[in-house]
Amino acid sequence: MDGKNDFQLVTTLNIHSSSITALMIYEFGGIVCMISCAADRSLSICTAAPLAKDGNGHPPLFHLTKCASIVSSPADITLNFVTEQLALGCQDGYVRILDMALLQEKRMFRGCPSEEGQIQKISLDDKGSLLVTAASDRTINVINFYNGDIFITVPGHIKFVTGLLFASTGDRIISTSMDGCIFIWRLTEKLLMKRKEITFCTEASRLIKVPEDISYKQLLLLFNKINPEDAAKSLQEHSKEARGSSKGWPFVVNEVGQGSKEQNDTPVSVAEPGNFKGTGEGRKPKEHEMEDQNNFASSRLLDLDTPKETTDKTL
């Protein structure tokens, strides 16, 4: 539809044979694209034709350029512009990562701990590090985008999640549900630090030719030894010299891995959160606290039917 002409219909695309489950418009490489997926397990990308210079002011028209068939019906889409990849939340409970240019599947991982859970909504932070999913079992999961590790699984809503979004600040997640509630979740310092670690490691791998014997876990050890701000500055200073040569590596490689065995082999332990129930339709919101304050905290509850004054809780 043409937004400059009273939203009059411009064109209709008939590219799916079943109901459309997700639709996004984005700009990639200076080209306006529209991506859609449907219950027929199809994924389609349409690009806009260049604006005609005929003086009539007609809007650009979309035409189908790429399509792919997915193993399981995708329910939602999010884009990672850092790695130029697509993330699909599918009905079989898996998150599939596809290359944005070729639509080839790169990897896949579980989007929720439950074997029978289906992914309904997904969202990605602006750094492309943390992926959050909402499953059919009404849980919200925070996941490492690059290796699929589930950091935390937390219940909250009492009905299906209808919307999920990372705030622009990256430290809060907004979720909506059929129970009539809006939840604003605040990431704790522990999760924010993990977000910085993931961002650091991916930036190091992307800007610098990392030696083959440097593992992800060893990069984390480097991150813990230096200040994150100094690391980012050092990456910028050495990125040009290091592209194409490992000699520009700004850290002492032989110091990597000298941490204790406990520091190398002990996985991050995440305790199960306490019970956190939604307020439901037409009921007054109640204050809830998470039993584990080091994991994932709810900072605000808003009931859509009976809005009340709320305060931000510091845990």
C-alpha positions in Angstrom: 0.0 0.0 0.0 1.1 3.5 -0.8 1.6 5.5 2.5 1.8 8.8 0.6 -1.5 8.3 -1.2 -4.0 7.5 1.5 -2.7 3.9 1.7 -4.2 2.8 -1.5 -3.5 -0.7 -2.7 -0.4 -0.9 -5.0 0.0 -4.6 -5.7 -0.8 -8.0 -4.3 1.8 -10.8 -4.1 0.6 -14.4 -4.3 3.7 -16.3 -3.1 2.4 -18.5 -0.3 -0.1 -21.4 -0.4 -1.0 -21.2 3.3 -1.4 -18.7 6.1 1.5 -16.3 6.6 3.1 -16.5 10.0 5.7 -13.7 9.9 6.5 -10.7 7.7 9.3 -8.2 7.9 10.6 -5.3 5.7 14.2 -4.4 6.0 17.1 -2.8 4.1 20.1 -4.9 3.2 22.9 -3.7 1.0 21.0 -0.5 0.1 18.1 -2.6 -1.2 14.6 -2.7 0.4 13.6 -6.3 1.0 10.5 -8.0 2.4 10.8 -11.5 3.9 7.9 -13.7 4.8 7.2 -17.2 6.0 4.1 -19.3 6.0 2.6 -22.5 7.4 3.4 -24.2 4.1 7.0 -24.3 5.3 8.1 -21.8 2.7 10.4 -18.8 3.2 10.4 -16.0 0.6 12.4 -12.8 0.0 11.0 -10.1 -2.2 13.0 -7.0 -3.3 11.8 -3.7 -4.4 12.4 -2.5 -7.9 14.1 0.9 -8.3 11.8 3.9 -8.1 10.6 4.8 -11.6 11.6 8.3 -12.7 8.6 9.0 -14.8 7.3 11.8 -12.6 4.2 10.0 -11.6 5.4 9.3 -8.1 4.6 5.5 -8.2 6.0 3.6 -5.2 8.5 0.8 -5.9 7.0 -2.7 -6.6 8.2 -5.9 -4.9 9.0 -9.0 -6.8 10.0 -12.5 -5.6 13.8 -13.0 -5.8 14.6 -15.9 -3.4 12.6 -18.7 -1.8 13.4 -21.8 0.3 11.6 -24.7 1.9 12.1 -25.2 5.6 11.9 -28.6 7.3 9.4 -27.4 9.9 6.9 -24.5 9.6 8.6 -21.3 10.8 6.5 -19.3 13.2 8.7 -16.2 13.5 11.7 -14.5 12.0 14.4 -12.2 13.2 17.5 -10.8 11.5 21.1 -10.6 12.6 22.7 -7.8 10.6 26.1 -8.4 12.3 26.5 -11.8 10.8 24.1 -11.3 7.9 22.0 -14.3 9.0 18.3 -15.1 9.5 17.0 -16.9 12.6 13.8 -18.9 12.3 11.7 -20.1 15.2 10.0 -23.3 14.0 7.2 -25.5 15.2 9.4 -28.4 15.9 11.0 -26.5 18.7 14.3 -25.7 16.9 15.8 -22.4 15.9 17.4 -22.5 12.4 20.1 -20.1 11.3 20.2 -19.3 7.6 22.6 -17.3 5.5 20.8 -14.1 4.5 22.2 -14.1 0.9 21.8 -17.7 -0.1 19.1 -18.9 2.4 21.3 -21.9 3.2 21.0 -23.4 6.7 24.2 -22.9 8.8 23.2 -24.5 12.1 20.2 -25.3 14.3 19.6 -25.7 18.0 16.8 -26.2 20.5 14.9 -23.0 21.3 13.4 -24.4 24.5 14.3 -27.2 27.0 11.0 -29.0 26.4 11.1 -31.7 23.7 7.4 -31.1 22.8 7.6 -27.3 22.9 7.0 -25.2 19.8 8.7 -21.8 19.2 6.1 -19.1 18.8 8.2 -15.8 19.0 11.9 -15.0 18.8 13.9 -11.7 19.1 17.5 -10.8 18.9 19.4 -8.0 20.7 21.1 -5.2 18.7 24.5 -6.8 19.2 23.4 -10.1 17.7 24.6 -11.9 20.8 21.5 -13.0 22.8 18.4 -14.6 21.3 15.2 -14.8 23.3 12.4 -17.2 22.4 8.9 -17.8 23.6 7.7 -21.4 23.5 4.3 -23.0 23.5 4.8 -24.1 27.1 4.6 -20.4 28.0 8.2 -20.1 28.9 10.7 -17.4 27.8 14.3 -18.6 27.1 17.5 -16.6 26.7 20.0 -18.3 24.4 23.5 -17.8 23.1 22.9 -17.0 19.4 26.2 -18.6 18.3 26.3 -22.0 20.1 22.6 -22.4 21.2 23.3 -22.6 25.0 20.2 -21.8 27.0 21.2 -19.5 29.8 17.9 -19.2 31.5 14.3 -20.5 31.2 11.7 -18.5 33.0 7.9 -18.9 33.2 5.7 -15.8 33.4 2.6 -15.7 31.3 -0.4 -18.0 31.8 -1.3 -18.0 28.1 0.5 -18.0 24.8 3.0 -15.3 24.1 1.9 -13.0 21.3 4.8 -10.6 21.2 8.5 -10.6 22.1 11.0 -7.8 21.7 14.4 -6.7 23.0 14.4 -3.1 24.1 16.8 -0.7 22.2 19.0 -0.5 25.3 19.6 -4.2 25.2 19.0 -4.7 29.0 15.3 -5.3 28.9 12.9 -7.7 27.1 9.2 -6.9 26.5 6.7 -9.7 26.2 2.9 -9.6 25.6 0.5 -12.5 25.9 -3.1 -13.6 25.4 -3.6 -13.3 29.2 -3.8 -9.5 28.7 -0.5 -8.7 30.3 2.7 -6.9 29.3 5.8 -8.0 31.1 9.1 -6.0 31.1 12.0 -8.3 32.0 15.3 -6.8 33.2 18.5 -8.7 32.5 20.7 -9.0 35.5 24.4 -8.0 35.6 25.4 -11.7 35.1 23.5 -12.0 31.8 24.7 -8.5 30.7 28.3 -9.6 31.3 27.7 -12.8 29.3 26.3 -10.6 26.5 29.6 -8.6 26.5 31.6 -11.8 26.5 29.8 -13.1 23.4 30.1 -9.8 21.6 33.8 -9.6 22.4 34.5 -13.1 21.1 32.5 -12.6 17.9 34.1 -9.2 17.2 37.6 -10.7 17.8 36.9 -13.5 15.4 35.4 -11.2 12.8 38.0 -8.4 12.9 41.1 -10.4 13.5 42.4 -13.6 12.0 42.4 -15.6 15.2 44.9 -18.5 15.3 43.3 -21.9 14.8 44.3 -23.1 18.2 42.4 -20.3 19.9 39.0 -21.7 21.1 35.9 -19.9 22.2 36.6 -20.8 25.8 40.1 -19.3 25.6 38.7 -16.1 24.2 36.6 -15.9 27.2 39.7 -16.2 29.4 41.2 -13.3 27.5 38.0 -11.3 28.1 38.2 -11.9 31.8 41.8 -10.8 32.0 41.3 -7.4 30.4 38.8 -4.5 30.7 36.1 -4.8 28.0 36.5 -1.2 27.0 40.2 -1.6 26.6 39.5 -4.8 24.6 37.2 -3.0 22.2 39.7 -0.1 21.8 42.5 -2.6 21.2 40.4 -4.5 18.6 39.8 -1.3 16.7 43.4 -0.3 16.7 44.7 -3.7 15.6 42.0 -4.8 13.2 43.5 -3.3 10.1 47.0 -4.8 10.7 45.5 -8.1 11.8 43.3 -8.7 8.8 44.9 -11.5 6.9 47.7 -12.0 9.4 47.7 -13.4 13.0 50.7 -11.2 13.8 48.4 -8.4 14.6 46.8 -10.3 17.5 46.8 -7.7 20.2 47.1 -10.2 23.1 49.8 -12.6 24.2 48.5 -15.9 22.8 50.8 -18.1 25.0 49.1 -16.8 28.1 45.8 -18.2 27.0 44.6 -21.3 28.8 46.9 -20.8 31.9 43.8 -20.3 34.1 42.9 -22.9 36.6 41.3 -26.2 35.5 38.2 -25.2 37.3 38.0 -22.0 35.3 38.4 -23.9 32.0 36.1 -26.9 32.5 33.4 -25.7 34.9 30.3 -24.8 33.0 28.2 -21.8 33.9 25.6 -23.0 36.4 22.1 -21.4 36.2 19.7 -22.2 39.0 16.0 -22.6 38.2 14.0 -19.5 38.8 11.1 -19.2 41.2 7.5 -19.5 40.2 6.3 -16.4 38.4 2.7 -16.3 37.3 0.9 -13.9 35.1 -1.9 -11.7 36.5 -4.5 -12.8 34.0 -7.3 -10.9 32.4 -9.2 -8.4 34.6 -7.2 -9.2 37.8 -5.1 -6.8 39.7 -1.3 -7.2 39.2 0.6 -8.6 42.1 4.2 -8.2 42.9 6.4 -11.3 42.5 10.0 -11.9 43.2 12.4 -14.4 41.7 14.0 -16.8 44.1 17.3 -16.6 42.2 18.3 -13.0 42.0 21.4 -13.8 39.9 19.4 -14.9 36.9 16.5 -13.1 35.3 14.3 -10.5 37.0 11.0 -9.0 36.3 11.1 -5.3 36.7 7.6 -4.3 35.9 4.1 -5.8 35.4 1.4 -4.0 33.5 -2.2 -5.4 33.3 -3.8 -4.1 30.1 -7.3 -4.3 31.5 -6.7 -2.6 34.9 -3.5 -0.5 34.6 -1.9 0.4 37.9 1.0 2.5 38.9 4.1 0.4 39.0 7.6 0.8 40.3 10.9 -0.6 39.1 12.2 -3.2 41.5 15.9 -3.5 42.1 17.0 -7.0 42.9 
